[in-house]
Amino acid sequence: MRSYLGKKMPYYLALVCTYCFASACSFSNNDEQKRVLNPRPVPEFSIPDRNPAEKYIYFIAIGDQGKGGEDQRHVAELMNEKARNDSLHFVITLGDNFYNDGVTSVYDIQWLQKFENMYDLSHLDVPFYASLGNHDYHNDNAWHQVEYSKISKKWKMPHNYYTFSRKIDENSSAQFFVLDSQQIKERDDHDGKQLAWLERELGASTATWKVVYGHHPLFSYGKHGNVSAMIENVQPLLEKYRVDAYIAGHDHDRQLLGPRNGVFYIVSGTGSKSRNTSYGDMTVFAETNLGFAWFRVSPIEFHVQFINAEGKIEYAHTWTKDMRHHDPSKFTTK
């Protein structure tokens, strides 16, 4: 049992007792198998060997993971195994952290059921840099997730939108810009403060790699599809400031799209749920059913692997700065 709750420990123990009782009464409700509606052959791919002379950062992207139960736990165990075999520095969450209506306080039992106990595995003892989804906003509950950062060593959400950086080596770094896409989608951005913040932070960044992520995708061929407010407001900034990738959830599938004007678009929304998905004009790869995306970033390469419900690599893609800005018709997979 962790001690980071300090003075709140008696309440925490009460939550543990409640959780144990609830767990005894729970049962699995696994999703039925979903499928790609217009499947294509998976492109050939290779996985570059790690260069012993290079430094790397490693992270996992999971979205829509907050269902609880066996499906979420299964993905957590797959993540733990991937981290054990291939390393992990942190996790980014892509929203809908707690179905169906977010959390009611920093002491909601769901913090144990769907986060603390769910990811209490030896190789997942890393920071989780979280973003908010539409379900997290139900009943105006989103701010409890920001408040939880103040009492947790693992959960990181200092604001509803924020940025953080990770050093790769002495001369290179990756900077991550975390959006509250629900505000942007619903055009409830408080006089454009979030978008102004994003432009200011992107413009000031000197990072080797720039990654923006949030719950809602710009482009998607899943159930929800494209999000017009995100395309209108966020895409111009991604292209203007040469962002390398935008990562999202919301659609319960895995997609790699692009590059469009130098930006790759990634969906990783199968942290506890899945839905049918499709290929489209921008699609490099698409799949569904439970899984996640794992990333390996060096000063010169950005590498992503899509991991399926069996823990296998179903597709991998690697790019460099130069490759991203080639004519897409001449782009080749590495």
LINCOR-V486699 format. One record per residue. N is the residue number from 1. RES is the residue in three letters. PHI is phi in degrees with one decimal (* if undefined). OMEGA is omega in whole degrees, 0 to 359 (* if undefined). BURIAL is + if it has 16 or more other C-alpha atoms within 10 Angstrom, else -. Layout:
n: {N & N}
res: {RES & RES}
phi: {PHI & PHI}
omega: {OMEGA & OMEGA}
burial: {BURIAL & BURIAL}
//
This chain:
n: {1 & 2 & 3 & 4 & 5 & 6 & 7 & 8 & 9 & 10 & 11 & 12 & 13 & 14 & 15 & 16 & 17 & 18 & 19 & 20 & 21 & 22 & 23 & 24 & 25 & 26 & 27 & 28 & 29 & 30 & 31 & 32 & 33 & 34 & 35 & 36 & 37 & 38 & 39 & 40 & 41 & 42 & 43 & 44 & 45 & 46 & 47 & 48 & 49 & 50 & 51 & 52 & 53 & 54 & 55 & 56 & 57 & 58 & 59 & 60 & 61 & 62 & 63 & 64 & 65 & 66 & 67 & 68 & 69 & 70 & 71 & 72 & 73 & 74 & 75 & 76 & 77 & 78 & 79 & 80 & 81 & 82 & 83 & 84 & 85 & 86 & 87 & 88 & 89 & 90 & 91 & 92 & 93 & 94 & 95 & 96 & 97 & 98 & 99 & 100 & 101 & 102 & 103 & 104 & 105 & 106 & 107 & 108 & 109 & 110 & 111 & 112 & 113 & 114 & 115 & 116 & 117 & 118 & 119 & 120 & 121 & 122 & 123 & 124 & 125 & 126 & 127 & 128 & 129 & 130 & 131 & 132 & 133 & 134 & 135 & 136 & 137 & 138 & 139 & 140 & 141 & 142 & 143 & 144 & 145 & 146 & 147 & 148 & 149 & 150 & 151 & 152 & 153 & 154 & 155 & 156 & 157 & 158 & 159 & 160 & 161 & 162 & 163 & 164 & 165 & 166 & 167 & 168 & 169 & 170 & 171 & 172 & 173 & 174 & 175 & 176 & 177 & 178 & 179 & 180 & 181 & 182 & 183 & 184 & 185 & 186 & 187 & 188 & 189 & 190 & 191 & 192 & 193 & 194 & 195 & 196 & 197 & 198 & 199 & 200 & 201 & 202 & 203 & 204 & 205 & 206 & 207 & 208 & 209 & 210 & 211 & 212 & 213 & 214 & 215 & 216 & 217 & 218 & 219 & 220 & 221 & 222 & 223 & 224 & 225 & 226 & 227 & 228 & 229 & 230 & 231 & 232 & 233 & 234 & 235 & 236 & 237 & 238 & 239 & 240 & 241 & 242 & 243 & 244 & 245 & 246 & 247 & 248 & 249 & 250 & 251 & 252 & 253 & 254 & 255 & 256 & 257 & 258 & 259 & 260 & 261 & 262 & 263 & 264 & 265 & 266 & 267 & 268 & 269 & 270 & 271 & 272 & 273 & 274 & 275 & 276 & 277 & 278 & 279 & 280 & 281 & 282 & 283 & 284 & 285 & 286 & 287 & 288 & 289 & 290 & 291 & 292 & 293 & 294 & 295 & 296 & 297 & 298 & 299 & 300 & 301 & 302 & 303 & 304 & 305 & 306 & 307 & 308 & 309 & 310 & 311 & 312 & 313 & 314 & 315 & 316 & 317 & 318 & 319 & 320 & 321 & 322 & 323 & 324 & 325 & 326 & 327 & 328 & 329 & 330 & 331 & 332 & 333 & 334}
res: {MET & ARG & SER & TYR & LEU & GLY & LYS & LYS & MET & PRO & TYR & TYR & LEU & ALA & LEU & VAL & CYS & THR & TYR & CYS & PHE & ALA & SER & ALA & CYS & SER & PHE & SER & ASN & ASN & ASP & GLU & GLN & LYS & ARG & VAL & LEU & ASN & PRO & ARG & PRO & VAL & PRO & GLU & PHE & SER & ILE & PRO & ASP & ARG & ASN & PRO & ALA & GLU & LYS & TYR & ILE & TYR & PHE & ILE & ALA & ILE & GLY & ASP & GLN & GLY & LYS & GLY & GLY & GLU & ASP & GLN & ARG & HIS & VAL & ALA & GLU & LEU & MET & ASN & GLU & LYS & ALA & ARG & ASN & ASP & SER & LEU & HIS & PHE & VAL & ILE & THR & LEU & GLY & ASP & ASN & PHE & TYR & ASN & ASP & GLY & VAL & THR & SER & VAL & TYR & ASP & ILE & GLN & TRP & LEU & GLN & LYS & PHE & GLU & ASN & MET & TYR & ASP & LEU & SER & HIS & LEU & ASP & VAL & PRO & PHE & TYR & ALA & SER & LEU & GLY & ASN & HIS & ASP & TYR & HIS & ASN & ASP & ASN & ALA & TRP & HIS & GLN & VAL & GLU & TYR & SER & LYS & ILE & SER & LYS & LYS & TRP & LYS & MET & PRO & HIS & ASN & TYR & TYR & THR & PHE & SER & ARG & LYS & ILE & ASP & GLU & ASN & SER & SER & ALA & GLN & PHE & PHE & VAL & LEU & ASP & SER & GLN & GLN & ILE & LYS & GLU & ARG & ASP & ASP & HIS & ASP & GLY & LYS & GLN & LEU & ALA & TRP & LEU & GLU & ARG & GLU & LEU & GLY & ALA & SER & THR & ALA & THR & TRP & LYS & VAL & VAL & TYR & GLY & HIS & HIS & PRO & LEU & PHE & SER & TYR & GLY & LYS & HIS & GLY & ASN & VAL & SER & ALA & MET & ILE & GLU & ASN & VAL & GLN & PRO & LEU & LEU & GLU & LYS & TYR & ARG & VAL & ASP & ALA & TYR & ILE & ALA & GLY & HIS & ASP & HIS & ASP & ARG & GLN & LEU & LEU & GLY & PRO & ARG & ASN & GLY & VAL & PHE & TYR & ILE & VAL & SER & GLY & THR & GLY & SER & LYS & SER & ARG & ASN & THR & SER & TYR & GLY & ASP & MET & THR & VAL & PHE & ALA & GLU & THR & ASN & LEU & GLY & PHE & ALA & TRP & PHE & ARG & VAL & SER & PRO & ILE & GLU & PHE & HIS & VAL & GLN & PHE & ILE & ASN & ALA & GLU & GLY & LYS & ILE & GLU & TYR & ALA & HIS & THR & TRP & THR & LYS & ASP & MET & ARG & HIS & HIS & ASP & PRO & SER & LYS & PHE & THR & THR & LYS}
phi: {* & -80.7 & -106.5 & -71.6 & -80.3 & 51.6 & -66.2 & -88.8 & -56.3 & -56.5 & -66.4 & -60.8 & -63.3 & -62.7 & -64.6 & -59.4 & -61.7 & -62.0 & -62.7 & -60.5 & -64.6 & -64.5 & -64.2 & -65.1 & -99.3 & -88.5 & -148.6 & -81.5 & -135.4 & -60.9 & -63.6 & -69.3 & -63.9 & -103.2 & -150.0 & -85.0 & -73.2 & -130.9 & -63.1 & -127.0 & -60.4 & -66.7 & -58.6 & -61.8 & -148.0 & -134.2 & -116.7 & -60.8 & -64.2 & -70.0 & -90.4 & -58.6 & -85.5 & -99.6 & -97.7 & -138.9 & -117.0 & -129.6 & -148.5 & -116.4 & -115.0 & -126.7 & -132.9 & 57.0 & -91.2 & -88.2 & -79.0 & 79.7 & 82.4 & -67.3 & -64.8 & -63.9 & -63.9 & -60.4 & -63.8 & -58.6 & -68.1 & -63.9 & -60.8 & -61.8 & -66.8 & -62.9 & -63.1 & -62.8 & -81.8 & -128.6 & 85.3 & -161.4 & -104.4 & -164.8 & -120.2 & -111.6 & -105.3 & -107.5 & 92.4 & 55.1 & -73.9 & -144.2 & -84.5 & -99.0 & -131.1 & 69.7 & -113.4 & -91.8 & -170.4 & -74.8 & -112.0 & -58.4 & -58.7 & -63.9 & -60.0 & -78.0 & -65.0 & -115.2 & -136.3 & -59.3 & -74.6 & -62.7 & -110.5 & -83.4 & -123.4 & -59.9 & -98.3 & -108.9 & -83.8 & -136.3 & -65.6 & -111.7 & -88.7 & -97.2 & -123.9 & -94.2 & -114.1 & -63.0 & -67.7 & -68.1 & -89.4 & -56.6 & 59.2 & 55.6 & -94.1 & -60.0 & -67.3 & -63.1 & -73.0 & -67.4 & -63.6 & -62.9 & -58.0 & -74.4 & -120.8 & -122.1 & -86.0 & -101.4 & -84.4 & -119.9 & -155.0 & -68.6 & -157.6 & -71.5 & -140.7 & -167.1 & -134.9 & -148.6 & -125.8 & -130.8 & -75.1 & -95.4 & -142.8 & -63.9 & -117.8 & -144.3 & -156.0 & -122.3 & -116.5 & -115.6 & -118.9 & -101.3 & -99.0 & -96.8 & -70.4 & -61.9 & -61.3 & -68.7 & -60.1 & -86.7 & 52.8 & -120.6 & -93.9 & 50.0 & 63.4 & 75.7 & -63.0 & -66.9 & -67.1 & -64.2 & -60.0 & -60.7 & -64.2 & -63.0 & -70.2 & -63.2 & -64.6 & -87.2 & -71.3 & -113.2 & -67.2 & -64.1 & -122.1 & -118.9 & -126.0 & -109.4 & -144.9 & -171.6 & -73.4 & -88.1 & -74.9 & -81.6 & -119.7 & -162.1 & -111.3 & -87.0 & -58.2 & -78.4 & 74.7 & -64.2 & -115.6 & -61.1 & -65.4 & -71.5 & -62.5 & -64.6 & -100.8 & -100.4 & -54.8 & -58.7 & -74.0 & -59.3 & -76.5 & -60.2 & -103.9 & 52.4 & -67.6 & -83.8 & -154.6 & -116.7 & -118.3 & -144.7 & -119.5 & 73.3 & -82.6 & -87.6 & -156.3 & -127.4 & -139.9 & -121.5 & -122.8 & 107.9 & -78.4 & -110.1 & 48.9 & 90.2 & -111.3 & -88.6 & -117.9 & -122.9 & -115.1 & -140.8 & -113.1 & -118.5 & -73.8 & -157.7 & -140.0 & -149.5 & -140.1 & -60.6 & -141.6 & -145.7 & -89.6 & -143.6 & -61.8 & -92.7 & -73.4 & -94.4 & -152.0 & -148.3 & -157.5 & -138.9 & 69.6 & -60.9 & 161.6 & -163.5 & -118.4 & -118.2 & -124.1 & -130.1 & -124.4 & -113.2 & -61.5 & -120.2 & -134.4 & -119.3 & -123.5 & -126.8 & -122.1 & -99.4 & -108.6 & -95.3 & -69.7 & -96.7 & 80.6 & -95.5 & -78.1 & -90.1 & -163.8 & -139.6 & -145.6 & -131.0 & -141.8 & -118.3 & -57.7 & -64.5 & -64.0 & -62.8 & -101.0 & -73.7 & -56.8 & -54.7 & -67.7 & -105.0 & -76.0 & -124.1 & -78.3 & -108.2}
omega: {183 & 184 & 189 & 179 & 171 & 185 & 181 & 186 & 179 & 178 & 179 & 178 & 177 & 178 & 179 & 180 & 178 & 181 & 181 & 178 & 181 & 181 & 180 & 183 & 187 & 175 & 184 & 175 & 187 & 175 & 170 & 182 & 176 & 185 & 171 & 189 & 179 & 189 & 173 & 174 & 177 & 179 & 174 & 179 & 175 & 179 & 182 & 175 & 173 & 178 & 182 & 180 & 183 & 170 & 181 & 161 & 184 & 177 & 178 & 174 & 175 & 177 & 174 & 187 & 194 & 180 & 187 & 175 & 190 & 182 & 178 & 179 & 179 & 178 & 178 & 180 & 175 & 177 & 180 & 179 & 178 & 179 & 179 & 184 & 192 & 173 & 181 & 176 & 180 & 177 & 169 & 176 & 189 & 172 & 193 & 182 & 182 & 174 & 358 & 191 & 181 & 178 & 184 & 179 & 176 & 179 & 176 & 180 & 180 & 176 & 175 & 187 & 192 & 177 & 188 & 180 & 182 & 185 & 179 & 181 & 194 & 184 & 175 & 177 & 184 & 176 & 172 & 180 & 193 & 169 & 185 & 174 & 182 & 179 & 178 & 181 & 182 & 180 & 179 & 185 & 192 & 188 & 176 & 179 & 173 & 182 & 182 & 177 & 184 & 181 & 183 & 174 & 187 & 183 & 183 & 173 & 184 & 180 & 178 & 166 & 187 & 177 & 173 & 183 & 174 & 178 & 176 & 172 & 185 & 187 & 184 & 182 & 172 & 177 & 183 & 182 & 190 & 185 & 164 & 187 & 177 & 177 & 182 & 181 & 182 & 180 & 180 & 189 & 174 & 177 & 175 & 183 & 182 & 180 & 176 & 176 & 181 & 180 & 180 & 182 & 177 & 181 & 182 & 186 & 173 & 183 & 175 & 180 & 176 & 180 & 175 & 176 & 180 & 186 & 188 & 175 & 167 & 182 & 179 & 175 & 173 & 186 & 185 & 178 & 182 & 177 & 190 & 181 & 177 & 178 & 182 & 190 & 187 & 183 & 180 & 180 & 177 & 182 & 181 & 185 & 171 & 175 & 185 & 182 & 169 & 185 & 185 & 172 & 175 & 170 & 188 & 180 & 177 & 182 & 166 & 183 & 172 & 6 & 173 & 183 & 175 & 185 & 170 & 178 & 185 & 173 & 177 & 188 & 185 & 180 & 175 & 182 & 175 & 177 & 173 & 177 & 185 & 167 & 176 & 186 & 183 & 191 & 166 & 182 & 175 & 177 & 180 & 191 & 193 & 179 & 184 & 176 & 179 & 187 & 174 & 188 & 176 & 176 & 186 & 183 & 175 & 188 & 179 & 173 & 175 & 187 & 184 & 186 & 174 & 181 & 182 & 176 & 181 & 176 & 176 & 183 & 180 & 175 & 175 & 179 & 183 & 182 & 184 & 188 & 171 & 169 & 182 & 181 & 180 & 185 & 178 & 179 & 175 & *}
burial: {- & - & - & - & - & - & - & - & - & - & - & + & - & - & + & + & - & - & + & - & - & - & - & - & - & - & - & - & - & - & - & - & - & + & + & + & - & - & - & - & - & - & - & - & - & - & - & - & - & - & - & - & - & - & + & + & + & + & + & + & + & + & + & + & + & + & + & + & + & + & + & + & + & + & + & + & + & + & + & + & + & + & + & - & - & - & + & + & + & + & + & + & + & + & + & + & + & + & + & - & + & + & + & + & + & + & - & - & + & + & + & + & + & + & + & + & - & + & + & + & - & - & + & + & + & + & + & + & + & + & + & + & + & + & + & + & + & - & - & - & - & + & + & + & + & + & + & + & + & - & - & + & + & + & + & + & + & + & + & + & + & + & + & - & - & - & + & + & - & - & - & + & + & + & + & + & + & + & + & + & + & + & + & + & + & - & - & - & + & - & - & - & - & + & + & - & - & + & + & - & + & + & - & - & - & - & + & + & + & + & + & + & + & + & + & + & + & + & + & + & + & + & - & - & - & - & + & - & + & + & + & - & + & + & + & - & + & + & - & - & - & + & + & + & + & + & + & + & + & + & + & + & + & + & + & + & + & + & + & - & + & + & + & + & + & + & + & + & + & + & + & + & + & + & + & + & + & + & + & - & - & + & + & + & + & + & + & + & + & + & + & + & + & + & + & + & + & + & + & - & - & + & + & + & + & + & + & + & + & - & + & - & - & + & + & + & + & + & + & + & - & - & + & + & + & - & - & - & - & - & - & - & - & -}
//
